[in-house]
């Protein structure tokens, strides 16, 4: 019976995943400073993002809880910065855009992390990955699902280090964002 009901639901409503797009990323600051004796290093970053969310469904709406946005280097998985997006509702056939999302950090790094990050910075460019974690509920008519965790990962961002005081614009033309479910069972998240 459940299989038949699921098949009828799919045929009638044709549900699709929401899609996300990283429209732009500006790098205002990406500074790695090391003391003269190389005993400590400090990373200071400031990014500005524009992100779009699109709901392609005709009969489903998505209610997103606040997002935690984090940025890591693609090659070495070094944490570069974090920020937040507010909660929002994406009604059917809707597109929502957030401009001016700030991702920032100011942290001390260990020697191994610096050794992993330094080669990327010497190339005057760095491959970045933007990850967004949240919970979402799906609503169809009078039915509402339970909260489900999702992760949006945008890979293929080529950041360029800023010159002087003007920010640099990262190349996001090759960025592809995918949406994955994040299921938590006891202490483990899949």
One Martini backbone bead per residue (centre of mass of N, CA, C, O) as a GRO file, in nm:
protein
  190
    1UNK     BB    1   0.057   0.064  -0.020
    2UNK     BB    2   0.300   0.253   0.002
    3UNK     BB    3   0.399   0.220  -0.290
    4UNK     BB    4   0.143   0.324  -0.424
    5UNK     BB    5   0.131   0.601  -0.286
    6UNK     BB    6   0.413   0.692  -0.386
    7UNK     BB    7   0.351   0.670  -0.689
    8UNK     BB    8   0.113   0.866  -0.697
    9UNK     BB    9   0.264   1.110  -0.586
   10UNK     BB   10   0.479   1.125  -0.811
   11UNK     BB   11   0.285   1.154  -1.056
   12UNK     BB   12   0.129   1.412  -0.956
   13UNK     BB   13   0.393   1.602  -0.836
   14UNK     BB   14   0.691   1.583  -0.908
   15UNK     BB   15   0.934   1.585  -0.713
   16UNK     BB   16   1.193   1.824  -0.624
   17UNK     BB   17   1.474   1.954  -0.561
   18UNK     BB   18   1.634   2.195  -0.448
   19UNK     BB   19   1.815   2.484  -0.557
   20UNK     BB   20   2.154   2.610  -0.574
   21UNK     BB   21   2.336   2.933  -0.603
   22UNK     BB   22   2.652   3.079  -0.673
   23UNK     BB   23   2.683   3.399  -0.790
   24UNK     BB   24   2.891   3.528  -0.567
   25UNK     BB   25   3.245   3.616  -0.473
   26UNK     BB   26   3.402   3.821  -0.233
   27UNK     BB   27   3.739   3.924  -0.157
   28UNK     BB   28   3.862   4.126   0.104
   29UNK     BB   29   4.007   3.896   0.293
   30UNK     BB   30   4.340   3.705   0.287
   31UNK     BB   31   4.531   3.650   0.573
   32UNK     BB   32   4.868   3.526   0.630
   33UNK     BB   33   5.037   3.526   0.940
   34UNK     BB   34   5.383   3.516   1.049
   35UNK     BB   35   5.614   3.485   1.252
   36UNK     BB   36   5.953   3.511   1.248
   37UNK     BB   37   5.980   3.216   1.410
   38UNK     BB   38   5.725   3.029   1.326
   39UNK     BB   39   5.526   2.978   1.587
   40UNK     BB   40   5.289   3.158   1.452
   41UNK     BB   41   4.955   3.173   1.302
   42UNK     BB   42   4.729   3.395   1.109
   43UNK     BB   43   4.381   3.406   1.011
   44UNK     BB   44   4.221   3.646   0.784
   45UNK     BB   45   3.871   3.689   0.689
   46UNK     BB   46   3.661   3.827   0.402
   47UNK     BB   47   3.341   3.760   0.278
   48UNK     BB   48   3.105   3.790  -0.010
   49UNK     BB   49   2.777   3.670  -0.077
   50UNK     BB   50   2.568   3.516  -0.340
   51UNK     BB   51   2.250   3.351  -0.292
   52UNK     BB   52   2.041   3.095  -0.444
   53UNK     BB   53   1.695   2.983  -0.429
   54UNK     BB   54   1.508   2.701  -0.573
   55UNK     BB   55   1.162   2.613  -0.642
   56UNK     BB   56   1.025   2.372  -0.879
   57UNK     BB   57   0.760   2.332  -0.735
   58UNK     BB   58   0.399   2.337  -0.731
   59UNK     BB   59   0.315   2.181  -0.425
   60UNK     BB   60   0.580   2.274  -0.273
   61UNK     BB   61   0.721   2.370   0.045
   62UNK     BB   62   1.000   2.539   0.205
   63UNK     BB   63   1.134   2.534   0.545
   64UNK     BB   64   1.395   2.720   0.664
   65UNK     BB   65   1.643   2.729   0.863
   66UNK     BB   66   1.911   2.836   0.977
   67UNK     BB   67   2.222   2.895   0.839
   68UNK     BB   68   2.546   2.743   0.806
   69UNK     BB   69   2.829   2.903   0.683
   70UNK     BB   70   3.108   2.754   0.506
   71UNK     BB   71   3.467   2.779   0.442
   72UNK     BB   72   3.686   2.585   0.230
   73UNK     BB   73   3.948   2.425   0.118
   74UNK     BB   74   3.966   2.190  -0.128
   75UNK     BB   75   4.255   2.059  -0.100
   76UNK     BB   76   4.288   2.082   0.253
   77UNK     BB   77   4.043   2.149   0.447
   78UNK     BB   78   4.057   2.447   0.533
   79UNK     BB   79   3.942   2.671   0.744
   80UNK     BB   80   3.816   3.006   0.653
   81UNK     BB   81   3.492   3.037   0.728
   82UNK     BB   82   3.190   3.206   0.867
   83UNK     BB   83   2.820   3.206   0.868
   84UNK     BB   84   2.483   3.340   0.796
   85UNK     BB   85   2.140   3.249   0.743
   86UNK     BB   86   1.828   3.302   0.731
   87UNK     BB   87   1.525   3.223   0.765
   88UNK     BB   88   1.300   3.056   0.518
   89UNK     BB   89   1.050   3.062   0.257
   90UNK     BB   90   0.978   2.828  -0.019
   91UNK     BB   91   0.772   2.851  -0.242
   92UNK     BB   92   0.620   2.779  -0.510
   93UNK     BB   93   0.794   2.882  -0.768
   94UNK     BB   94   1.065   2.995  -0.615
   95UNK     BB   95   1.298   3.278  -0.565
   96UNK     BB   96   1.588   3.325  -0.353
   97UNK     BB   97   1.794   3.609  -0.252
   98UNK     BB   98   2.129   3.655  -0.112
   99UNK     BB   99   2.289   3.945  -0.009
  100UNK     BB  100   2.566   3.994   0.187
  101UNK     BB  101   2.714   3.744   0.284
  102UNK     BB  102   2.907   3.687   0.569
  103UNK     BB  103   3.246   3.561   0.572
  104UNK     BB  104   3.434   3.496   0.877
  105UNK     BB  105   3.774   3.519   1.028
  106UNK     BB  106   3.991   3.469   1.338
  107UNK     BB  107   4.276   3.260   1.345
  108UNK     BB  108   4.474   3.012   1.472
  109UNK     BB  109   4.745   2.816   1.343
  110UNK     BB  110   4.895   2.541   1.267
  111UNK     BB  111   5.160   2.410   1.099
  112UNK     BB  112   5.008   2.205   0.917
  113UNK     BB  113   4.794   2.399   0.804
  114UNK     BB  114   4.991   2.600   0.678
  115UNK     BB  115   5.127   2.392   0.485
  116UNK     BB  116   4.856   2.340   0.326
  117UNK     BB  117   4.787   2.653   0.247
  118UNK     BB  118   5.036   2.802   0.119
  119UNK     BB  119   5.042   2.696  -0.181
  120UNK     BB  120   4.775   2.836  -0.262
  121UNK     BB  121   4.866   3.133  -0.197
  122UNK     BB  122   5.118   3.142  -0.394
  123UNK     BB  123   4.923   3.120  -0.659
  124UNK     BB  124   4.700   3.349  -0.616
  125UNK     BB  125   4.508   3.102  -0.539
  126UNK     BB  126   4.187   2.943  -0.444
  127UNK     BB  127   4.014   2.663  -0.364
  128UNK     BB  128   3.664   2.650  -0.299
  129UNK     BB  129   3.419   2.565  -0.036
  130UNK     BB  130   3.067   2.579   0.010
  131UNK     BB  131   2.881   2.537   0.316
  132UNK     BB  132   2.535   2.441   0.403
  133UNK     BB  133   2.355   2.421   0.712
  134UNK     BB  134   2.031   2.260   0.782
  135UNK     BB  135   1.682   2.276   0.824
  136UNK     BB  136   1.378   2.107   0.695
  137UNK     BB  137   1.046   2.163   0.574
  138UNK     BB  138   0.765   2.004   0.423
  139UNK     BB  139   0.490   2.135   0.222
  140UNK     BB  140   0.150   1.988   0.149
  141UNK     BB  141  -0.078   2.163   0.211
  142UNK     BB  142  -0.163   2.006   0.522
  143UNK     BB  143   0.116   1.882   0.501
  144UNK     BB  144   0.393   1.801   0.733
  145UNK     BB  145   0.707   1.760   0.797
  146UNK     BB  146   0.981   1.688   0.934
  147UNK     BB  147   1.283   1.753   1.032
  148UNK     BB  148   1.559   1.799   0.798
  149UNK     BB  149   1.877   1.756   0.714
  150UNK     BB  150   2.101   1.972   0.525
  151UNK     BB  151   2.349   1.993   0.251
  152UNK     BB  152   2.523   2.254   0.089
  153UNK     BB  153   2.748   2.215  -0.194
  154UNK     BB  154   3.009   2.432  -0.328
  155UNK     BB  155   3.204   2.376  -0.604
  156UNK     BB  156   3.454   2.547  -0.799
  157UNK     BB  157   3.601   2.785  -0.653
  158UNK     BB  158   3.800   3.068  -0.769
  159UNK     BB  159   4.024   3.231  -0.582
  160UNK     BB  160   4.144   3.569  -0.542
  161UNK     BB  161   4.368   3.768  -0.431
  162UNK     BB  162   4.381   4.065  -0.301
  163UNK     BB  163   4.456   4.403  -0.409
  164UNK     BB  164   4.471   4.578  -0.164
  165UNK     BB  165   4.149   4.733  -0.099
  166UNK     BB  166   4.030   4.573  -0.322
  167UNK     BB  167   3.824   4.345  -0.416
  168UNK     BB  168   3.783   4.017  -0.520
  169UNK     BB  169   3.663   3.810  -0.785
  170UNK     BB  170   3.536   3.516  -0.804
  171UNK     BB  171   3.517   3.212  -0.976
  172UNK     BB  172   3.170   3.074  -1.036
  173UNK     BB  173   3.114   2.925  -1.313
  174UNK     BB  174   3.205   2.619  -1.193
  175UNK     BB  175   2.988   2.609  -0.985
  176UNK     BB  176   2.851   2.338  -0.788
  177UNK     BB  177   2.538   2.256  -0.643
  178UNK     BB  178   2.448   2.039  -0.369
  179UNK     BB  179   2.192   1.827  -0.223
  180UNK     BB  180   2.193   1.683   0.109
  181UNK     BB  181   2.120   1.461   0.332
  182UNK     BB  182   2.107   1.473   0.708
  183UNK     BB  183   2.138   1.199   0.902
  184UNK     BB  184   2.054   1.127   1.246
  185UNK     BB  185   2.210   0.863   1.442
  186UNK     BB  186   2.247   0.946   1.731
  187UNK     BB  187   2.587   1.046   1.676
  188UNK     BB  188   2.546   1.009   1.369
  189UNK     BB  189   2.623   1.150   1.045
  190UNK     BB  190   2.500   1.107   0.689
   0.00000   0.00000   0.00000
